[in-house]
C-alpha cells in the first residue's frame, strides 16, 4: 500500500530523516507519533508529493486514491451537505452525464456504476458523517460561509471521509473536535475499509482507533503492532534490553582497554593487545532510545487560598444581548459553585455553550436580565485571580514580539537572567526565547501561554483545549503540573486521558443547562456511541423509504430509459417542426409574395398545413409518452 524506503530529507542542512524505512499494509490503521519538531507533518508533505526527498523513495500503489484534508477549508455559499457530496468526484461526474446521455446502453452503464459505488445512499451517508462530526440536520443545509474556521475544518474532514479514498492521511484530526466528535471519529476509523495513517498526540484516540504505531525519532521510523499503550510497553522493554546490552558492552570495553593499557608495552603480549585494539575499533555502540528529557511546565499556585466559594452562579441566564432584537439565550438557570480545591471537567458538544460558560466564569460575560423581579447573579471573590488558556489567546499573541518580549512586559523590574530563567522553566531556551511568537510552533506558543497565565499565581485556572498543540510527552508534563498546582481547575478538553488524570468531577453543558454529570468518562463515551447507533437506526428518511434497494433502482432506471428517450426524441421533433413552421410563416409574410410568385405561395400554404398537422400529431404522441414515463417513474418510486 505505502512503502517508505531509505528516506533522507534535510532542512537547511539539518537531517530530518536519515534512511528512514516503513511499510504500511492495506487496511492498517497506523498512528504516527513523535515529539513536536521531529518531522511528522513534513513526512506527510513528502507522501503527498508537495516536496521531494533528498534520497530514497516513497512508493504508493498504482492508481491508489489518496485522501487528505486540505488547508484551504470550504467557505463558499454551497451547503455543507452539497460540499460533502461533491467530494466524490466520480459520483458527481456520473450524475452529470446521466442528465445528458441519450444512448440507452450508456445510460444503463452509468446507473450500474452508480449502484456499484453506492451512489443512491450518498445523501444518507454524507448526512450521517456530518451528524457524527456535530452538525444538525438544519446546519447541513446552511452555506459553509456561515461557519467559523474550526467548523469548516470539520466539513473538510467530512468531505474527505465521504470520498472514501484508499488511504487517509489525517494530521491531528481531533484538535477541532469535541469529545463526542472524537468518539464518533474513533469508531468510524476502526471500521473504515481503507488504510489510515494519522498523526495524533491524543493518547486515548491512539489506544482506541489504531492497530499499529509508527514511532519517529532521530530521523528513523520504527513500526510497532498494537495501540499506543502496547507501543509504550514494547518501547520500554526494548529500551531495557538495549540498556542491559549497553552495560555488557561497557564491561567488555573496560576489560579490553585495561588489557591494552596493561600489556601494550610487553613484547610477549603485543599481538594480543593489538587484536583487542582492533576489537575496540570495530565495537559499535548500542543505539539506545533513552527518553529525552521533557521541559517542565511550572504552574505556581496561589500563595494563600481564598474562602469558598470563589465563584457562584445563582439562577443565571447567559447569552448575548442585542439592542434591536431579543437576546440570544445560550444557557438558563445556571446554579453552580466553584470552590478553591475543585477539579472540574466540562463536557458537551461544541455549540452547546461551554465557551459561553467559561467567559462567564472569567467575568467577560454578564448575566442576562430576563426577569427584573428575580435577577440572577454571579458572585466572585474580590481577590480572585484567574488564569485563562484558550485557542484565541494563543492566536492573539503579538506575532512580532518574542517570548522574551512578552516576559519583559510582566517582569519590567527583573534582571535579564531572571526573565530567561522564567522562560527556560517552560522549555523556551535561548534560541526560542528570541524567536518572534509568529514563528514559534504551536507547542512553543502553548508553553509561552502557560508561562504568561501562571505568572500571577492564579487561584483558578480555566483551560479551554489546553493540550491541542502539545505532543504526548508534553501532555504528560502538563498533567503532572496541573496535579501539583494548588488551586482550582476548570478543563474543557476532548483529551479523555487529560480529563481522567486531572479532574475529579464532571459538569455537562447540554440543552441550555449546566448540570453535574454523575457518570464517568467511560459512561459518557458509551452514551455517545449508543446515540450514534440510535441515530443510524433512525436514518431512513421518508424519501429513502420510498426507494427500493440499489439493485432494484438500477433495474428500474434501465427499464424506463427507452420511455425517457422517446419523450426526449419527440420533444426534439416538435422543436424542429415549430422552427420549420416559423420559417414558412416568415416567408409567407413577404410583401407581394402572392402577386410576384403565386405558385410558391400556394406551396408554402400547403407545407404550413402539413407542418401544423405534424406538430399536432407529435404533441399527442409526446403527451402519451410523457404520461407513460411519469407513471413508470412513480411506479418504481423514482420521483
C-alpha positions in Angstrom: 0.0 0.0 0.0 2.6 2.6 1.2 6.4 1.9 1.3 9.0 4.4 2.6 12.4 3.2 1.6 15.7 4.7 2.9 14.1 8.2 3.0 16.6 11.0 3.6 15.5 14.6 3.8 17.3 17.7 5.1 16.1 21.2 6.1 18.9 23.8 5.9 21.5 21.1 6.1 19.9 19.5 9.2 18.9 15.9 8.6 15.2 15.4 9.4 15.1 11.9 8.1 18.1 9.6 7.6 17.4 6.4 5.7 14.0 6.1 7.3 12.0 3.0 6.3 8.4 2.0 6.9 5.8 -0.3 5.3 2.1 0.2 5.7 -0.1 -2.6 4.5 -3.6 -2.4 3.2 -6.3 -2.0 5.9 -3.9 -1.0 8.6 -4.7 1.9 10.9 -1.4 3.5 11.8 -0.7 6.2 14.3 2.4 8.3 13.7 3.9 9.5 17.0 6.9 11.5 18.0 8.0 14.7 19.7 7.0 18.1 18.2 9.6 19.1 15.6 10.7 15.6 14.6 9.1 15.9 11.1 5.7 14.2 11.2 3.9 16.8 9.1 6.9 17.0 6.8 6.6 13.3 6.2 3.0 13.8 5.2 4.1 16.5 2.8 6.6 14.1 1.3 4.0 11.4 0.9 1.6 13.9 -0.8 4.4 14.9 -3.2 4.5 18.5 -2.1 8.2 18.3 -1.5 10.8 15.8 -2.8 13.2 13.7 -0.7 17.0 14.2 -0.9 17.4 10.4 -1.2 15.3 7.3 -1.0 11.8 7.0 -2.3 8.1 6.8 -1.3 6.1 4.3 -3.2 2.3 4.3 -3.3 0.3 1.5 -5.0 -0.6 2.4 -8.6 -3.9 4.2 -9.1 -4.3 4.5 -5.4 -6.7 7.2 -4.2 -5.0 9.4 -1.5 -7.3 11.4 0.8 -6.1 14.5 2.7 -7.8 17.4 4.5 -6.8 20.5 2.6 -5.6 23.5 4.4 -8.0 25.6 2.3 -11.2 24.8 4.0 -14.5 25.2 2.2 -16.0 28.7 2.7 -18.4 29.5 -0.2 -22.2 29.7 -0.5 -22.6 26.0 -1.1 -24.4 24.0 1.6 -22.5 21.6 3.9 -24.2 18.5 2.6 -23.6 19.5 -1.1 -19.9 20.2 -0.3 -19.6 16.7 1.2 -21.4 15.1 -1.7 -19.2 16.9 -4.3 -16.1 15.3 -2.7 -17.0 12.1 -4.5 -15.9 13.3 -7.9 -16.8 10.1 -9.7 -20.4 10.2 -8.4 -20.7 13.8 -9.3 -19.4 13.2 -12.9 -21.7 10.2 -13.5 -24.8 12.1 -12.2 -24.0 15.0 -14.6 -23.5 12.6 -17.5 -26.8 10.8 -16.7 -28.7 14.0 -17.2 -27.4 14.4 -20.7 -26.7 10.9 -22.0 -29.0 9.7 -24.8 -27.6 6.2 -25.6 -29.7 3.6 -23.7 -26.6 1.4 -23.3 -24.5 4.2 -21.8 -27.4 5.2 -19.5 -27.6 1.6 -18.3 -23.8 1.5 -17.7 -23.9 4.8 -15.8 -26.6 3.7 -13.4 -24.9 0.3 -12.9 -21.7 2.1 -11.9 -23.7 4.4 -9.7 -25.1 1.4 -8.0 -21.7 -0.2 -7.6 -20.3 2.9 -5.8 -23.3 3.1 -3.5 -24.3 6.5 -5.0 -28.0 6.1 -4.2 -27.4 6.2 -0.5 -24.9 9.1 -0.8 -27.1 11.7 0.8 -27.8 9.5 3.8 -24.1 8.6 4.2 -23.0 12.2 3.9 -25.6 13.4 6.4 -24.5 10.6 8.8 -20.9 11.7 8.7 -21.8 15.4 9.2 -24.0 14.4 12.1 -21.3 12.4 13.7 -19.0 15.4 13.5 -21.5 17.6 15.2 -23.7 19.2 12.5 -27.5 19.1 12.9 -29.9 18.5 10.0 -30.5 22.2 9.9 -26.8 23.0 9.9 -26.2 20.7 6.9 -28.4 22.9 4.7 -26.6 26.1 5.6 -23.8 27.5 3.5 -20.2 26.9 4.5 -19.6 30.6 4.8 -21.9 30.7 7.9 -19.4 28.7 10.0 -16.2 29.5 11.7 -12.8 28.1 10.6 -12.9 25.2 13.1 -16.3 24.1 12.0 -15.3 24.4 8.3 -12.3 22.1 9.1 -14.9 19.6 10.2 -16.7 20.0 6.9 -13.4 19.3 5.1 -12.8 16.2 7.2 -16.4 15.0 6.5 -15.9 15.5 2.7 -12.7 13.5 2.8 -14.2 10.7 4.8 -17.2 10.6 2.4 -15.0 10.3 -0.6 -13.6 7.0 0.8 -10.1 7.1 -0.5 -7.8 4.1 -0.4 -5.6 5.7 2.2 -6.5 8.6 4.6 -3.8 11.0 5.8 -5.0 12.7 8.9 -3.0 15.4 10.8 -4.3 15.9 14.3 -7.9 15.3 13.3 -9.2 15.5 16.9 -7.8 19.0 17.5 -11.0 20.7 16.3 -13.4 18.1 17.6 -15.2 17.8 21.0 -15.4 14.6 23.0 -18.5 13.5 21.1 -16.9 14.1 17.7 -13.7 12.3 18.7 -15.6 9.3 19.9 -17.5 9.2 16.6 -14.3 9.5 14.6 -12.6 6.7 16.5 -15.5 4.4 15.7 -15.6 5.5 12.1 -11.8 4.9 11.6 -11.9 1.4 13.3 -14.5 0.2 10.7 -13.1 2.1 7.8 -12.4 -0.3 4.9 -9.3 1.5 3.7 -5.9 2.3 5.2 -5.4 5.2 7.7 -2.2 7.0 8.5 -2.8 9.5 11.3 -0.7 12.0 13.2 -2.0 12.3 16.7 -1.0 13.2 20.3 -4.3 12.1 21.7 -3.4 9.0 23.7 -6.9 7.8 24.1 -7.6 8.2 20.4 -4.4 6.2 19.6 -5.5 3.5 22.0 -8.9 3.2 20.5 -8.7 3.9 16.8 -5.4 2.5 15.5 -3.9 -1.0 15.0 -0.3 0.0 14.6 2.1 2.7 15.7 4.9 4.3 13.7 7.5 6.0 16.0 9.5 8.8 14.5 12.7 9.6 16.5 16.2 10.7 15.5 15.3 10.6 11.8 14.2 7.0 11.9 10.8 5.3 11.6 10.1 2.2 13.7 6.8 0.3 13.3 5.0 -1.5 16.2 1.9 -3.6 16.3 -0.8 -2.6 18.6 -2.2 0.6 20.2 -0.3 3.3 22.0 -0.2 1.5 25.4 1.2 -1.6 23.7 3.8 0.5 21.9 4.9 2.1 25.1 5.4 -1.2 26.8 7.3 -2.5 23.8 9.4 0.6 23.7 10.2 0.4 27.4 11.1 -3.3 27.0 13.3 -2.5 24.1 15.0 0.3 26.0 15.5 -2.0 29.0 17.2 -4.7 26.8 19.3 -2.1 25.0 20.4 -0.7 28.3 21.3 -4.2 29.5 23.2 -4.8 26.3 24.9 -1.5 26.6 26.0 -2.4 30.1 27.5 -5.6 28.9 29.3 -3.8 26.1 30.7 -1.2 28.5 32.0 -4.0 30.8 33.7 -5.7 27.8 35.1 -2.3 26.6 36.6 -1.6 30.1 38.2 -5.1 30.2 39.6 -4.7 26.7 41.0 -1.2 27.5 42.5 -2.5 30.7 44.2 -5.3 28.9 45.6 -3.0 26.2 46.8 -0.5 28.7 48.5 -3.2 30.8 50.2 -5.2 28.1 50.8 -3.0 25.1 54.4 -2.4 26.2 55.2 -6.0 26.6 56.6 -7.7 23.5 55.1 -11.1 24.6 51.6 -9.7 24.7 51.8 -7.1 21.9 50.0 -9.3 19.4 47.1 -10.0 21.8 47.0 -6.2 22.7 46.8 -5.2 19.1 44.0 -7.7 18.5 42.0 -6.2 21.3 42.6 -2.7 19.9 41.0 -3.8 16.6 38.1 -5.3 18.5 37.6 -1.9 20.3 37.7 -0.1 17.0 35.1 -2.4 15.5 32.8 -2.2 18.5 29.6 -0.3 17.6 27.8 1.4 20.4 24.3 0.1 21.2 21.7 2.5 19.8 19.7 3.1 23.0 16.5 5.0 22.9 16.6 6.6 26.3 13.7 9.1 26.6 14.7 12.7 26.0 14.1 14.9 29.0 11.0 17.0 28.6 11.0 20.6 29.6 8.9 21.3 32.7 5.7 23.3 32.7 5.5 25.2 36.0 2.1 26.5 37.2 2.7 28.1 40.6 -0.4 28.0 42.8 -1.7 30.9 44.9 0.2 32.0 48.0 -3.0 32.0 50.1 -6.2 30.1 49.5 -9.5 32.0 49.3 -12.6 31.1 51.3 -15.2 29.1 49.4 -16.9 29.6 47.0 -14.6 31.5 44.8 -17.3 31.7 42.1 -21.0 31.2 42.5 -23.8 31.2 39.9 -27.3 31.8 41.2 -30.2 31.3 38.7 -28.1 32.8 35.9 -29.1 33.1 32.2 -26.2 33.6 29.8 -26.2 34.7 26.2 -25.7 37.7 24.0 -27.8 40.8 24.1 -28.8 42.9 21.1 -30.2 46.4 21.4 -32.6 45.9 18.5 -33.6 42.2 18.9 -34.4 39.8 21.7 -31.3 38.4 23.4 -29.8 35.1 22.2 -30.1 32.9 25.3 -27.5 30.1 25.4 -27.8 28.9 29.0 -30.6 29.1 31.5 -31.0 28.6 35.3 -27.3 28.1 35.9 -26.8 27.3 39.6 -23.2 26.1 40.3 -20.3 27.0 42.6 -16.6 26.6 42.3 -14.5 26.0 45.4 -10.7 26.7 45.9 -9.8 23.0 45.5 -12.3 22.0 42.7 -11.1 20.0 39.7 -13.9 20.1 37.2 -14.1 18.8 33.6 -16.7 20.4 31.3 -18.4 18.1 28.8 -20.8 18.9 26.0 -21.0 19.2 22.2 -19.5 22.2 20.5 -22.1 24.9 20.2 -23.9 23.9 23.4 -22.4 26.8 25.5 -19.1 25.6 27.0 -17.1 28.6 25.9 -20.0 30.9 26.9 -19.9 29.4 30.4 -16.1 29.8 30.5 -16.4 33.5 29.6 -19.0 34.0 32.4 -16.5 32.5 34.9 -13.9 34.8 33.6 -16.1 37.8 34.0 -16.1 38.5 30.3 -19.9 37.9 30.1 -22.6 39.3 32.4 -25.9 37.6 33.2 -28.9 38.4 31.0 -31.7 40.2 32.8 -34.7 38.2 31.8 -36.8 38.8 34.9 -36.2 42.1 36.7 -38.1 40.8 39.7 -35.7 37.8 40.0 -32.4 38.7 38.5 -29.7 36.1 38.5 -26.2 37.0 39.6 -22.6 35.7 39.5 -20.6 36.3 42.7 -16.8 36.2 42.6 -14.3 36.5 45.5 -12.9 40.1 45.3 -9.3 38.8 45.5 -9.8 36.1 42.9 -7.1 35.8 40.2 -7.9 33.7 37.1 -5.5 32.2 34.6 -7.3 31.6 31.2 -6.0 29.5 28.4 -7.8 29.3 25.1 -7.0 29.0 21.4 -8.0 32.6 20.6 -5.5 33.7 23.2 -2.7 31.8 21.5 -3.7 33.4 18.2 -3.8 36.7 20.0 -0.1 36.7 20.9 1.8 39.6 19.3 3.3 37.8 16.3 6.3 40.2 16.0 7.2 40.1 19.7 9.4 37.3 21.0 8.8 35.2 24.1 11.4 37.3 25.9 9.5 40.5 24.9 6.3 39.1 26.4 8.0 38.3 29.6 9.6 41.8 29.8 6.1 43.2 30.0 5.3 41.1 33.0 8.8 41.4 34.7 9.8 45.0 34.0 12.0 45.2 37.1 13.6 41.8 36.8 17.1 41.1 35.5 17.7 39.5 32.1 18.8 36.3 33.9 15.6 36.2 35.9 13.5 36.6 32.8 15.4 34.0 30.9 15.2 31.6 33.8 11.4 32.0 33.8 11.2 31.1 30.1 13.7 28.2 30.4 11.4 26.7 33.1 8.8 26.3 30.4 11.1 24.8 27.8 11.8 28.1 25.9 15.5 28.3 25.9 17.9 30.9 24.4 17.0 30.1 20.8 13.2 30.0 21.2 13.2 33.0 23.6 14.3 35.3 20.8 12.1 33.9 18.1 9.0 36.0 17.2 5.8 34.5 18.5 4.5 34.2 14.9 7.4 31.9 14.1 7.0 29.6 17.1 5.5 26.2 16.7 2.0 25.5 18.2 3.6 23.7 21.2 6.0 26.5 21.9 3.2 29.1 21.7 1.2 27.0 24.2 4.2 26.8 26.6 4.6 30.6 26.3 0.9 31.0 27.2 1.2 28.7 30.2 4.1 30.9 31.4 2.0 34.0 31.0 -1.2 32.8 32.6 0.7 31.3 35.6 2.8 34.4 36.2 0.5 36.0 38.8 -0.1 32.7 40.7 -3.8 32.4 40.0 -6.4 30.9 42.3 -8.3 29.4 39.4 -7.2 28.0 36.0 -9.8 27.9 33.2 -8.3 25.8 30.4 -10.1 25.5 27.0 -8.4 22.7 25.0 -5.0 23.2 26.6 -3.4 20.1 25.1 -4.2 20.7 21.4 -0.7 21.7 20.4 1.3 19.6 22.8 2.9 16.2 22.0 2.2 13.2 24.2 5.2 13.7 26.5 4.3 17.4 26.9 0.7 16.5 27.7 2.1 14.1 30.4 4.1 17.0 31.8 1.0 19.3 31.7 -0.9 16.6 33.7 1.9 16.5 36.3 1.9 20.2 36.6 -1.9 20.5 37.0 -1.9 17.8 39.6 0.8 19.7 41.5 -1.0 23.0 41.1 -2.7 24.1 44.4 -5.7 25.9 43.1 -9.0 25.2 41.3 -9.0 23.9 37.8 -11.8 24.0 35.1 -10.9 22.0 32.0 -12.7 21.9 28.7 -11.0 19.2 26.5 -11.6 16.4 24.1 -8.5 14.6 25.5 -10.1 12.0 27.8 -6.7 10.9 29.2 -6.1 14.5 30.4 -9.6 14.8 31.9 -9.3 11.4 33.7 -5.9 12.3 35.1 -6.8 15.8 36.3 -10.4 16.3 37.2 -12.5 14.6 39.9 -16.0 15.6 38.8 -17.8 16.5 35.6 -20.3 19.1 34.5 -22.3 18.6 31.4 -23.4 21.5 29.2 -26.4 20.4 27.2 -29.8 21.7 26.1 -29.2 25.1 27.7 -28.3 23.8 31.1 -25.1 23.2 33.1 -25.6 20.2 35.4 -23.4 17.7 37.3 -22.7 14.5 35.3 -22.7 11.6 37.7 -21.2 9.0 35.4 -17.6 8.5 34.4 -15.9 9.4 31.2 -16.3 5.8 30.1 -20.0 6.1 30.7 -20.2 9.3 28.7 -18.2 7.7 25.9 -20.6 4.7 25.8 -23.5 7.1 25.8 -22.2 8.8 22.7 -21.7 5.5 20.9 -25.2 4.4 21.8 -26.5 7.7 20.4 -24.6 7.2 17.2 -26.1 3.7 16.8 -29.6 5.0 17.6 -29.2 7.8 15.0 -28.2 5.2 12.4 -31.4 3.2 13.1 -33.5 6.3 12.6 -31.6 7.4 9.4 -34.0 6.0 6.8 -36.0 9.2 5.7 -39.4 9.4 4.2 -37.7 9.8 0.8 -35.4 6.9 1.2 -38.2 4.6 2.5 -40.0 5.1 -0.9 -37.0 3.9 -2.8 -36.2 0.4 -3.5 -32.8 -1.1 -2.8 -30.0 0.0 -5.1 -30.2 -3.0 -7.4 -33.9 -2.5 -8.0 -33.4 1.2 -8.6 -30.7 0.5 -11.2 -33.0 -2.1 -12.9 -36.0 0.3 -12.9 -33.9 3.1 -14.4 -32.7 0.8 -17.2 -36.3 -0.3 -17.9 -37.7 3.1 -18.2 -34.8 4.6 -20.1 -36.5 3.9 -23.5 -39.6 5.8 -22.3 -37.4 8.8 -21.3 -35.6 8.6 -24.7 -38.9 8.5 -26.6 -40.2 11.7 -24.8 -36.9 13.5 -25.5 -36.9 12.4 -29.2 -40.5 13.7 -29.6 -39.5 17.0 -27.9 -36.7 17.5 -30.4 -39.1 16.7 -33.4 -41.7 19.2 -32.1 -39.0 21.8 -31.7 -37.7 21.1 -35.3 -41.3 21.3 -36.7 -42.0 24.5 -34.9 -38.8 26.0 -36.3 -39.8 25.0 -39.8 -43.3 26.5 -39.3 -41.8 29.8 -38.2 -39.7 29.9 -41.3 -42.8 29.2 -43.5 -44.7 32.0 -41.7 -41.8 34.4 -42.2 -41.7 33.6 -46.0 -45.5 33.9 -46.3 -45.2 37.3 -44.7 -43.1 38.6 -47.6 -44.7 41.6 -49.2 -46.4 40.9 -52.6 -45.5 37.2 -52.5 -48.9 36.1 -53.8 -48.6 38.7 -56.7 -45.0 38.0 -57.7 -44.8 34.2 -57.1 -48.3 32.8 -56.6 -47.1 29.1 -57.1 -44.6 29.4 -54.2 -47.3 31.0 -52.1 -49.6 28.0 -52.7 -46.8 25.5 -52.0 -45.9 27.3 -48.7 -49.6 27.3 -47.7 -49.8 23.5 -48.3 -46.5 23.0 -46.3 -47.8 25.1 -43.5 -50.9 23.0 -43.2 -48.9 19.7 -43.2 -46.4 21.1 -40.6 -49.3 22.2 -38.3 -50.8 18.7 -38.6 -47.4 17.2 -37.9 -46.9 19.3 -34.7 -50.4 18.4 -33.5 -49.7 14.7 -34.1 -46.2 14.9 -32.4 -47.7 16.7 -29.4 -50.3 14.0 -29.0 -47.6 11.3 -29.1 -45.4 13.3 -26.7 -48.3 13.7 -24.1 -48.9 9.9 -24.3 -45.2 9.1 -24.0 -44.7 11.5 -21.1 -47.7 10.1 -19.2 -46.2 6.5 -19.6 -42.8 7.8 -18.5 -44.1 9.6 -15.4 -46.3 6.6 -14.5 -43.3 4.3 -14.7 -41.2 6.6 -12.5 -44.0 6.8 -9.9 -44.5 3.1 -10.0 -40.8 2.4 -9.4 -40.5 5.1 -6.7 -38.1 7.3 -8.7 -39.8 10.6 -8.2 
